[in-house]
Amino acid sequence: MLTGKSGSVLGLLGTTIISTGGLDNGGNPTGDTEGYSAATNKWSALKADATVRNGGCGGTVSGQLYVTGGSTAGLSGNATAQTESFNLSKNAWTTLAPAPMAVINAMPAVVNNQLYCFGGTDDGRLFQGSVFSNVQTYQP
């Protein structure tokens, strides 16, 4: 990767694996977006997400990478409901309606062109805040 990180959101757009957001070595959220080509084994820098976050929920829906939630302040909390989509051919992000609930580290699944975000927490610190058992659905 061009930027070492953890907690990023991944999605496959065409034959390019997209990685966006995450935490750097200092525990700070990144806003970078990178694309990986398995054919060339190379990473490329892409347009950064407007919402700097880690622990977001996301997946590929209808040919775009959708990202919602996460923490905008690294490990110190601050869940967001901000939602964006990334279009690789335009190398552009679009701001969308926010998710119903701000959560960090919800587990994603995409079914029938809908993004599902399962569970999550409202606090980025380990063993702090509330842990949820809900399911949020985002459909473009």
Summary of the structure (lengths in Angstrom):
residues: 140
radius of gyration: 14.0
end to end distance: 29.4
largest distance: 42.9
contacts: 477
relative contact order: 0.18
helix: 2%
strand: 45%
